[in-house]
Amino acid sequence: MVYSAMGNPSGFRKTITHVVFDMDGLLLDTEKFYTEVKENILSRYNKTFDWPLKAKMLGMKAIEAAKVFVEETGINDSLTADQFLVEREEKLKSLFPKSELLPGVSRLLNHLHAKGVPIAVASSSHRHHFELKTQRHSEMFSLMHHIVLGDDPEVKHGKPSPDVFLVASKRFEGGPVDPSNILVFEDAPSGVLAAKNAGMSVVMVPDQRMDKSFHGPADQVLDSLLDFNPSEWGLHPFEDNEVKCFDVFPKGYMSINIKS
């Protein structure tokens, strides 16, 4: 399903020449791993991890999210943010290699790359986590012109600050690219704000359990990347041999290419 533009009520859209993607929860189905670990830790304190808190933490740098987590759950007297990260790291390193692509990712990335649209990743994830998460998907991520991560020395502040997206705009060939010509795909409220703070247009693909109040300034909100229509943004439309079909993986969808 496609929802009407929120941050762009006039419906007017800039000319898009470049596309930047968030990674966790947008390209890769990794957010469930973070949730699993947090729920496991909180169970020791007879506490639960709710969606308003998860939405607030999405897209933040690790230490910033950790501080929010221990403070808002009230466990900071028993577990510091640094201690939480150490324990989380131990649990996550066995989960990340299992990361799967989300619905529509392969279809969209291959389409944009084939049409010569420069694409990049701008993620809060650190390098060592990125390598674990993407080790089964190196071919897909090789389509990216470049990848900017949260521990990049030029990324001084995490989302919702615009740093990671502005750095990404500088590294395209011939950059920096005018932010108004960049379309960002995000799943997190903080990431949407970061992209808008950078002066870019944003398509949000949130988890369906997220309250709609978090959709905020997004220019367009989709249920899935399978719902994205490139021609609405002045990009080459999908061709007849690029189809979407329903399947059981994951969230009920998968995308395939049919060659004639």
Backbone bond lengths (Angstrom), bond angles and torsions (degrees), N, CA, C in turn:
res aa  C-N    CA-C-N  psi(-1)  N-CA   C-N-CA  omega(-1)  CA-C   N-CA-C  phi
1 M - - - 1.466 - - 1.523 109.48 -
2 V 1.320 116.78 143.01 1.451 123.06 179.26 1.519 108.70 -113.18
3 Y 1.313 117.04 127.43 1.451 121.75 178.24 1.525 108.74 -99.04
4 S 1.316 116.07 153.06 1.461 120.50 -178.11 1.515 111.11 -66.50
5 A 1.334 115.33 158.12 1.455 120.94 179.96 1.505 110.73 -60.80
6 M 1.329 116.68 139.21 1.456 122.06 179.17 1.513 110.56 -108.50
7 G 1.342 116.05 -52.45 1.450 119.18 -179.12 1.520 111.90 -75.92
8 N 1.326 117.54 -6.66 1.458 122.07 -176.98 1.528 108.91 -133.92
9 P 1.347 118.20 66.40 1.451 121.31 -171.80 1.518 114.57 -63.24
10 S 1.319 118.20 -21.07 1.459 120.36 -179.32 1.518 112.24 -74.65
11 G 1.339 116.14 -17.91 1.454 120.37 -178.44 1.519 113.11 83.04
12 F 1.327 118.61 -7.12 1.469 121.65 179.36 1.517 109.61 -73.97
13 R 1.326 115.98 133.22 1.450 119.76 -178.57 1.515 111.00 -126.23
14 K 1.312 115.60 142.71 1.454 122.49 179.70 1.533 109.90 -70.96
15 T 1.322 115.33 164.60 1.457 120.51 173.92 1.523 108.77 -75.20
16 I 1.310 116.93 120.00 1.466 121.68 -177.46 1.529 109.42 -95.12
17 T 1.321 115.94 125.80 1.464 121.67 178.63 1.524 112.62 -117.67
18 H 1.335 117.03 -21.98 1.462 122.40 -176.84 1.529 108.95 -137.35
19 V 1.333 116.09 152.13 1.467 121.20 -178.45 1.524 109.53 -130.91
20 V 1.336 115.59 135.85 1.468 122.11 179.16 1.527 108.94 -123.85
21 F 1.320 116.15 134.42 1.458 122.05 -178.39 1.522 111.94 -114.40
22 D 1.318 115.89 136.18 1.461 120.90 161.34 1.534 105.86 -68.67
23 M 1.318 118.19 172.47 1.462 119.16 -178.20 1.525 112.84 -117.41
24 D 1.326 118.18 -62.78 1.464 121.45 -174.17 1.523 111.26 -67.24
25 G 1.327 115.68 125.19 1.450 120.21 179.22 1.516 113.81 79.86
26 L 1.333 116.33 -2.94 1.472 121.20 -178.71 1.529 110.23 -121.13
27 L 1.314 116.90 -51.93 1.459 122.01 174.24 1.527 111.09 -97.98
28 L 1.324 115.69 -40.30 1.464 121.17 -177.42 1.525 111.50 -116.34
29 D 1.314 115.85 141.13 1.468 121.81 -179.59 1.530 109.27 -84.79
30 T 1.338 115.35 69.41 1.471 120.85 -176.22 1.525 113.97 -105.94
31 E 1.326 117.37 -18.28 1.464 119.02 -174.97 1.531 111.78 -60.46
32 K 1.319 116.61 -29.29 1.466 119.34 179.79 1.530 111.06 -62.99
33 F 1.346 117.01 -29.71 1.458 120.25 179.67 1.530 110.41 -70.57
34 Y 1.340 115.85 -43.72 1.464 119.62 177.27 1.531 110.36 -60.15
35 T 1.330 115.79 -42.65 1.468 120.44 -179.42 1.523 111.03 -64.05
36 E 1.317 115.98 -43.91 1.464 120.70 -179.81 1.522 111.47 -58.11
37 V 1.325 116.26 -44.23 1.466 120.60 -178.46 1.531 110.56 -67.41
38 K 1.316 118.03 -43.89 1.465 120.93 179.85 1.521 111.48 -63.51
39 E 1.320 116.34 -42.06 1.466 119.78 178.99 1.521 110.75 -62.94
40 N 1.328 116.18 -39.07 1.462 121.18 179.88 1.521 110.88 -64.10
41 I 1.326 116.82 -43.27 1.467 120.91 179.79 1.523 110.83 -67.24
42 L 1.326 117.29 -45.15 1.471 120.59 -177.60 1.519 112.91 -66.71
43 S 1.337 116.67 -25.51 1.472 119.48 -179.62 1.524 111.58 -61.71
44 R 1.336 116.58 -26.83 1.467 119.97 177.96 1.523 111.88 -66.32
45 Y 1.322 115.48 -23.75 1.462 120.87 -177.62 1.531 111.33 -107.86
46 N 1.333 116.22 13.85 1.469 122.19 -178.65 1.525 111.65 54.84
47 K 1.329 115.37 40.94 1.458 121.74 177.90 1.518 109.43 -122.43
48 T 1.343 115.86 161.14 1.456 121.00 -179.92 1.524 110.59 -121.05
49 F 1.317 115.34 158.25 1.458 122.91 -179.12 1.522 107.63 -103.82
50 D 1.339 117.61 111.26 1.461 119.90 -175.16 1.528 112.12 -100.87
51 W 1.336 115.06 167.89 1.458 120.61 -174.48 1.523 114.58 -69.31
52 P 1.335 120.15 -37.95 1.468 118.42 176.79 1.528 112.70 -57.33
53 L 1.344 116.86 -38.90 1.464 120.26 178.52 1.522 110.22 -71.22
54 K 1.318 117.51 -42.03 1.467 120.78 178.89 1.528 110.32 -59.67
55 A 1.337 116.09 -43.97 1.469 120.20 -178.99 1.523 110.90 -62.14
56 K 1.331 116.56 -37.61 1.463 120.81 -179.55 1.526 110.92 -66.93
57 M 1.324 117.50 -34.65 1.460 122.02 -176.12 1.522 113.43 -83.29
58 L 1.326 117.69 -23.38 1.458 121.31 -175.93 1.529 111.50 -55.65
59 G 1.327 115.92 131.26 1.453 121.04 174.60 1.518 115.31 87.95
60 M 1.343 117.53 -11.93 1.464 120.27 -178.98 1.522 111.18 -74.37
61 K 1.344 116.07 157.78 1.453 119.76 168.98 1.526 108.58 -63.59
62 A 1.329 115.86 154.64 1.459 121.15 -171.93 1.523 113.18 -55.45
63 I 1.325 118.64 -49.34 1.458 120.37 -175.59 1.527 111.58 -67.84
64 E 1.334 116.34 -35.25 1.462 119.68 178.37 1.521 110.77 -66.81
65 A 1.343 116.06 -43.59 1.461 120.54 178.51 1.527 110.81 -65.59
66 A 1.334 116.95 -36.96 1.466 121.22 -179.65 1.528 111.11 -64.24
67 K 1.320 116.47 -40.65 1.469 120.02 178.25 1.515 111.16 -63.56
68 V 1.330 116.78 -42.86 1.464 120.91 177.42 1.526 109.86 -61.78
69 F 1.324 116.26 -43.23 1.460 121.65 -177.24 1.526 112.34 -60.47
70 V 1.337 117.47 -53.45 1.467 119.28 -175.22 1.530 111.87 -70.86
71 E 1.329 116.52 -31.36 1.458 119.32 -178.85 1.530 111.83 -75.57
72 E 1.317 117.19 -45.75 1.455 119.95 -175.31 1.523 113.30 -77.06
73 T 1.318 117.08 -20.98 1.462 119.63 174.96 1.528 111.38 -89.41
74 G 1.336 116.57 -9.10 1.460 120.97 177.15 1.506 114.70 76.51
75 I 1.340 116.87 20.54 1.474 118.70 -179.64 1.531 111.58 -102.78
76 N 1.334 117.12 8.58 1.467 120.11 -174.73 1.525 113.52 -65.51
77 D 1.330 118.14 -18.80 1.473 120.07 175.46 1.530 111.06 -75.92
78 S 1.326 116.57 -21.28 1.458 121.23 -178.15 1.519 113.54 -106.32
79 L 1.354 116.00 -25.72 1.457 120.73 -175.72 1.525 109.06 -144.01
80 T 1.329 116.71 119.16 1.465 119.43 178.61 1.520 110.00 -79.34
81 A 1.319 116.05 166.45 1.462 120.63 178.33 1.528 110.38 -60.07
82 D 1.321 117.12 -41.27 1.471 120.54 179.84 1.531 111.51 -65.72
83 Q 1.327 116.68 -41.12 1.459 120.05 178.66 1.526 110.93 -65.03
84 F 1.320 115.13 -39.07 1.462 119.91 177.41 1.518 110.97 -60.00
85 L 1.339 116.64 -43.95 1.457 120.41 -178.47 1.531 111.98 -65.16
86 V 1.327 116.46 -37.24 1.468 119.94 178.28 1.527 109.93 -63.26
87 E 1.332 116.42 -46.52 1.468 120.81 -179.42 1.533 110.24 -66.86
88 R 1.333 116.07 -41.81 1.462 120.34 179.16 1.516 111.58 -60.98
89 E 1.333 116.07 -42.29 1.465 121.28 -178.46 1.520 111.35 -58.62
90 E 1.314 116.05 -44.11 1.455 120.98 -177.94 1.529 111.06 -60.96
91 K 1.338 116.19 -39.18 1.458 120.67 -178.49 1.538 112.18 -76.67
92 L 1.330 115.90 -38.56 1.465 119.80 -174.37 1.522 114.02 -72.06
93 K 1.321 116.92 -30.81 1.463 118.53 -173.68 1.529 112.47 -64.80
94 S 1.332 117.13 -20.31 1.463 119.51 175.91 1.529 112.24 -90.13
95 L 1.354 116.72 -15.98 1.462 121.27 -177.80 1.528 113.00 -93.54
96 F 1.326 117.24 -38.26 1.465 121.14 -173.64 1.532 114.67 -57.12
97 P 1.334 119.60 -37.96 1.468 118.47 179.94 1.527 113.43 -62.48
98 K 1.327 117.70 -12.27 1.463 121.55 179.37 1.530 112.10 -88.71
99 S 1.328 117.81 1.49 1.468 122.08 -174.56 1.520 112.21 -57.47
100 E 1.344 115.34 136.73 1.462 122.26 178.53 1.522 110.19 -114.64
101 L 1.340 116.13 153.74 1.452 120.91 173.37 1.528 109.41 -70.04
102 L 1.323 116.50 144.11 1.453 121.33 177.09 1.534 110.27 -83.18
103 P 1.328 117.43 164.72 1.471 120.81 -176.16 1.524 112.77 -58.21
104 G 1.318 116.51 135.61 1.454 122.38 174.72 1.510 115.34 85.13
105 V 1.329 118.11 -7.22 1.468 121.08 -176.40 1.525 111.39 -64.70
106 S 1.328 116.14 -52.82 1.463 120.26 -178.10 1.526 110.89 -59.21
107 R 1.303 116.40 -45.08 1.469 121.88 -179.63 1.523 111.78 -59.05
108 L 1.340 116.62 -48.76 1.464 120.54 -175.67 1.529 112.09 -71.25
109 L 1.329 117.76 -45.25 1.463 119.80 -178.62 1.525 111.65 -64.50
110 N 1.319 116.54 -43.18 1.462 119.32 178.59 1.521 111.40 -64.30
111 H 1.328 116.91 -37.86 1.461 121.62 179.48 1.527 110.97 -64.37
112 L 1.327 117.03 -50.81 1.462 120.44 -178.60 1.518 111.17 -62.20
113 H 1.326 115.93 -42.82 1.466 120.02 -179.73 1.525 110.59 -63.61
114 A 1.333 116.89 -42.61 1.466 120.76 -179.33 1.525 111.84 -64.74
115 K 1.328 116.36 -29.82 1.463 121.18 -179.22 1.529 112.35 -89.92
116 G 1.316 117.08 4.10 1.453 120.84 175.63 1.516 115.18 77.96
117 V 1.330 116.85 19.71 1.465 120.25 177.29 1.527 108.13 -85.05
118 P 1.327 119.41 118.93 1.468 120.59 179.46 1.530 110.77 -64.77
119 I 1.322 116.45 130.48 1.463 121.87 -178.74 1.524 110.31 -127.15
120 A 1.337 115.73 150.90 1.465 121.13 -178.56 1.518 109.43 -147.91
121 V 1.314 115.47 166.72 1.470 122.92 174.14 1.514 108.75 -112.33
122 A 1.338 116.45 137.33 1.468 122.18 173.25 1.519 106.65 -131.09
123 S 1.322 116.48 100.86 1.459 122.06 -171.47 1.527 111.91 -126.09
124 S 1.325 116.13 148.83 1.464 120.99 174.92 1.525 111.69 -78.23
125 S 1.314 116.93 -9.96 1.460 121.45 -179.13 1.518 110.88 -63.37
126 H 1.340 116.55 145.15 1.455 121.16 176.93 1.529 110.24 -84.66
127 R 1.325 116.17 161.64 1.457 122.07 -173.19 1.525 112.71 -55.45
128 H 1.325 117.88 -46.57 1.467 118.46 -175.50 1.525 111.43 -66.58
129 H 1.356 116.99 -32.89 1.459 120.10 176.07 1.528 110.22 -71.36
130 F 1.317 116.08 -41.10 1.460 120.71 179.00 1.528 110.65 -56.36
131 E 1.309 116.41 -44.26 1.457 120.31 -177.91 1.528 111.85 -65.67
132 L 1.339 116.71 -36.91 1.462 120.01 177.27 1.530 111.21 -67.88
133 K 1.327 115.63 -43.32 1.470 120.69 -176.14 1.521 112.57 -68.42
134 T 1.320 117.16 -32.64 1.461 120.38 -171.46 1.521 114.19 -103.46
135 Q 1.316 117.95 3.96 1.460 119.23 -172.87 1.522 113.03 -61.63
136 R 1.336 117.48 -25.06 1.472 120.81 177.79 1.529 111.91 -92.41
137 H 1.339 116.48 -1.85 1.468 119.79 -173.66 1.532 111.68 -130.45
138 S 1.317 115.98 32.76 1.465 120.03 -175.85 1.523 111.88 -61.80
139 E 1.320 117.67 -34.78 1.466 120.76 -179.62 1.530 110.36 -63.99
140 M 1.318 116.73 -41.75 1.462 120.30 -179.47 1.522 111.23 -67.17
141 F 1.301 117.42 -43.94 1.457 120.33 -178.21 1.528 112.21 -74.65
142 S 1.327 117.02 -16.11 1.469 119.59 175.85 1.526 111.51 -70.25
143 L 1.325 117.30 -13.38 1.465 121.51 177.56 1.525 111.62 -73.38
144 M 1.338 116.84 -17.57 1.458 121.13 -177.17 1.530 111.31 -72.86
145 H 1.329 115.88 138.70 1.465 119.83 174.58 1.516 109.78 -64.50
146 H 1.336 117.06 -41.26 1.462 122.10 175.63 1.517 109.42 -160.18
147 I 1.314 115.44 167.42 1.466 122.49 -178.25 1.521 108.26 -133.15
148 V 1.331 116.71 126.56 1.466 122.48 178.27 1.525 107.95 -113.42
149 L 1.333 116.06 127.12 1.468 121.37 -175.40 1.529 111.57 -116.62
150 G 1.311 115.47 167.21 1.457 121.43 -173.49 1.508 115.02 -64.03
151 D 1.343 117.99 -24.51 1.463 120.06 179.46 1.524 111.92 -97.52
152 D 1.341 117.24 13.65 1.455 121.17 173.96 1.527 108.54 -63.89
153 P 1.335 118.80 132.62 1.470 120.33 -176.89 1.527 114.40 -60.41
154 E 1.326 118.25 -21.55 1.458 120.40 178.61 1.526 112.79 -83.69
155 V 1.330 116.77 -12.81 1.471 120.62 179.27 1.526 107.63 -91.77
156 K 1.320 115.53 91.83 1.464 121.14 -174.62 1.521 112.53 -77.70
157 H 1.311 117.15 -33.11 1.459 121.50 -176.32 1.522 109.61 -130.98
158 G 1.333 116.36 143.38 1.459 121.17 179.93 1.517 111.95 -80.22
159 K 1.323 116.00 170.72 1.452 121.89 175.35 1.543 108.61 -59.27
160 P 1.324 119.57 139.20 1.466 130.09 18.08 1.532 115.97 -87.75
161 S 1.347 118.61 6.88 1.459 118.76 171.61 1.534 108.28 -65.36
162 P 1.313 118.21 149.46 1.472 120.72 -173.04 1.522 115.13 -81.84
163 D 1.334 117.76 1.55 1.471 121.60 -170.02 1.527 114.58 -47.17
164 V 1.346 117.18 -53.03 1.464 120.05 -172.29 1.526 111.33 -63.15
165 F 1.340 117.39 -34.06 1.460 120.15 -179.91 1.523 111.33 -78.04
166 L 1.318 117.38 -35.34 1.463 120.15 177.43 1.528 111.00 -67.90
167 V 1.330 116.26 -38.27 1.467 119.78 175.91 1.528 109.71 -63.99
168 A 1.334 116.14 -42.11 1.470 119.83 178.56 1.527 111.04 -60.73
169 S 1.325 117.05 -38.83 1.480 120.51 -178.74 1.526 111.56 -66.52
170 K 1.332 117.41 -28.29 1.461 122.02 -178.18 1.521 112.36 -76.03
171 R 1.329 117.55 -23.75 1.455 120.43 -169.09 1.524 114.48 -96.65
172 F 1.309 117.05 -1.22 1.464 118.49 172.53 1.523 108.72 -68.91
173 E 1.304 116.16 153.82 1.465 120.55 177.25 1.527 109.21 -56.89
174 G 1.332 115.88 129.68 1.454 120.11 -179.10 1.507 113.79 78.28
175 G 1.353 116.81 6.65 1.460 121.83 -176.53 1.511 112.55 -66.11
176 P 1.351 117.36 171.22 1.471 123.75 6.34 1.524 112.66 -77.12
177 V 1.342 114.82 145.99 1.455 121.72 177.29 1.524 108.47 -84.50
178 D 1.323 117.18 140.08 1.457 122.00 176.04 1.528 108.60 -56.94
179 P 1.345 119.36 120.63 1.461 121.53 -177.98 1.531 113.84 -53.68
180 S 1.329 116.89 -29.98 1.461 119.39 -178.52 1.525 112.15 -69.46
181 N 1.331 117.19 -12.58 1.464 121.42 178.28 1.525 112.71 -99.14
182 I 1.342 116.39 6.90 1.470 121.43 -177.70 1.522 110.22 -108.73
183 L 1.329 115.42 132.77 1.462 122.09 174.13 1.521 108.35 -106.33
184 V 1.322 115.95 127.01 1.466 122.49 -179.75 1.525 109.54 -106.87
185 F 1.323 116.40 139.89 1.462 122.46 171.57 1.522 107.90 -108.90
186 E 1.314 116.63 127.36 1.469 122.70 -176.57 1.529 110.65 -141.15
187 D 1.326 115.47 155.21 1.462 119.81 172.18 1.520 111.71 -114.18
188 A 1.335 117.21 -17.49 1.462 121.79 -171.95 1.523 112.57 -102.03
189 P 1.333 117.66 140.28 1.466 120.44 176.70 1.524 113.04 -55.82
190 S 1.331 117.86 -41.55 1.464 120.33 -179.75 1.525 110.81 -66.61
191 G 1.332 116.92 -32.71 1.451 121.01 178.12 1.519 112.01 -71.23
192 V 1.337 116.11 -38.95 1.466 120.37 175.95 1.524 109.65 -60.29
193 L 1.328 116.37 -45.90 1.466 120.53 179.04 1.521 111.39 -62.90
194 A 1.325 117.06 -40.05 1.460 120.94 179.59 1.521 111.05 -61.32
195 A 1.333 116.08 -44.30 1.466 120.09 -179.86 1.521 111.17 -66.54
196 K 1.327 117.14 -41.23 1.464 119.95 178.35 1.529 110.33 -67.01
197 N 1.337 116.87 -37.15 1.469 120.20 176.69 1.527 111.33 -64.90
198 A 1.330 115.93 -23.79 1.467 120.62 177.60 1.526 111.52 -85.40
199 G 1.337 117.50 -5.19 1.457 121.68 179.46 1.515 113.93 85.31
200 M 1.345 116.69 22.18 1.462 121.80 -177.03 1.521 111.55 -106.02
201 S 1.331 116.57 160.43 1.461 122.37 173.64 1.526 108.67 -84.15
202 V 1.333 116.36 150.28 1.466 119.51 -173.76 1.527 112.04 -135.76
203 V 1.330 115.05 129.50 1.453 122.20 167.77 1.523 106.40 -103.34
204 M 1.326 116.44 122.91 1.465 121.24 -179.16 1.530 109.72 -101.81
205 V 1.334 115.68 133.18 1.464 122.02 176.22 1.529 106.90 -123.80
206 P 1.341 116.97 77.47 1.457 120.38 -173.51 1.521 113.07 -78.87
207 D 1.307 115.58 159.60 1.456 120.64 169.63 1.526 107.58 -59.99
208 Q 1.320 116.51 138.52 1.461 120.42 -175.39 1.521 113.15 -64.86
209 R 1.326 117.65 -16.26 1.464 120.61 178.73 1.517 112.58 -85.00
210 M 1.320 117.20 -8.49 1.461 120.73 -178.87 1.530 110.03 -74.78
211 D 1.320 116.03 134.73 1.459 120.75 178.15 1.528 110.07 -61.93
212 K 1.329 116.17 140.68 1.471 120.72 -176.96 1.529 112.61 -64.22
213 S 1.326 117.56 -16.48 1.460 119.88 178.20 1.521 111.28 -64.10
214 F 1.352 117.36 -19.66 1.456 121.52 -179.84 1.529 112.70 -84.20
215 H 1.330 117.05 -7.67 1.466 119.81 -178.46 1.526 111.48 -68.78
216 G 1.309 115.78 -28.60 1.456 123.97 170.73 1.503 116.50 40.24
217 P 1.341 116.48 -121.26 1.467 120.99 -170.58 1.521 115.75 -84.86
218 A 1.332 118.83 8.83 1.465 120.10 -178.57 1.525 110.59 -58.69
219 D 1.326 116.24 141.92 1.461 121.12 178.65 1.521 112.08 -75.98
220 Q 1.320 115.97 -27.75 1.462 121.23 177.68 1.516 107.69 -153.26
221 V 1.338 116.37 143.52 1.461 121.63 178.92 1.526 108.34 -123.75
222 L 1.331 116.18 126.98 1.453 122.39 -178.46 1.521 110.82 -120.37
223 D 1.323 115.99 152.61 1.458 120.36 173.78 1.518 111.31 -74.62
224 S 1.331 116.08 -29.62 1.464 121.58 -174.57 1.520 109.11 -157.99
225 L 1.319 116.91 155.57 1.464 120.39 173.62 1.527 111.01 -62.18
226 L 1.325 117.43 -20.78 1.454 120.55 176.73 1.522 112.05 -65.61
227 D 1.335 116.88 -19.46 1.458 121.14 -179.62 1.524 112.64 -88.43
228 F 1.323 117.58 -5.35 1.466 119.74 -177.26 1.520 110.99 -71.72
229 N 1.338 115.54 132.82 1.460 122.42 177.72 1.525 108.33 -113.36
230 P 1.326 117.96 103.01 1.472 120.45 -175.96 1.525 113.80 -55.92
231 S 1.320 116.96 -35.95 1.466 119.73 -175.88 1.521 111.99 -64.63
232 E 1.335 118.41 -23.35 1.468 120.95 176.72 1.520 111.49 -65.89
233 W 1.319 116.06 -19.12 1.470 121.15 -179.06 1.529 111.55 -112.76
234 G 1.319 116.58 16.88 1.464 120.40 177.96 1.514 113.59 76.33
235 L 1.325 116.96 15.33 1.465 121.77 178.56 1.518 109.67 -98.15
236 H 1.326 116.49 162.40 1.457 120.76 179.70 1.525 110.60 -57.62
237 P 1.325 118.26 131.00 1.472 120.11 178.61 1.526 111.09 -69.09
238 F 1.322 115.01 158.40 1.458 118.98 173.90 1.524 108.47 -63.26
239 E 1.325 116.26 146.97 1.448 121.00 178.62 1.522 110.17 -91.34
240 D 1.327 116.10 169.51 1.462 120.66 -175.21 1.517 112.80 -60.50
241 N 1.344 117.48 -28.90 1.462 119.58 -177.82 1.527 112.94 -87.49
242 E 1.352 116.19 3.25 1.466 120.91 176.08 1.525 106.80 -108.51
243 V 1.315 115.59 97.68 1.458 119.97 -172.49 1.516 110.15 -117.49
244 K 1.335 115.13 162.66 1.460 119.54 172.63 1.518 107.45 -116.87
245 C 1.306 116.18 145.03 1.458 119.37 177.37 1.515 109.03 -139.59
246 F 1.303 115.72 158.52 1.455 121.39 -179.67 1.515 109.94 -85.73
247 D 1.320 115.18 141.73 1.452 121.14 177.27 1.519 106.76 -154.21
248 V 1.300 116.69 -173.22 1.457 119.19 -175.84 1.509 112.95 -93.24
249 F 1.345 118.79 -7.67 1.467 119.74 -175.24 1.500 110.92 -121.25
250 P 1.344 117.29 140.09 1.449 123.48 -43.18 1.511 107.76 -90.25
251 K 1.291 119.89 167.21 1.460 125.27 -177.58 1.527 111.76 54.89
252 G 1.333 116.99 27.08 1.450 119.69 174.57 1.511 116.72 87.08
253 Y 1.341 118.43 3.49 1.459 119.68 -176.60 1.522 111.42 -132.35
254 M 1.316 114.60 158.32 1.449 120.57 160.50 1.519 106.68 -155.91
255 S 1.312 117.02 161.13 1.466 120.21 179.62 1.515 109.66 -117.39
256 I 1.324 116.29 145.93 1.445 120.35 178.79 1.521 108.94 -138.33
257 N 1.309 116.11 158.96 1.456 121.98 172.73 1.522 108.18 -108.17
258 I 1.326 116.61 134.26 1.448 120.79 176.33 1.518 107.70 -111.95
259 K 1.306 117.07 120.71 1.454 121.10 -178.67 1.526 109.29 -97.00
260 S 1.324 115.02 134.61 1.459 119.10 179.47 1.519 110.69 -81.53
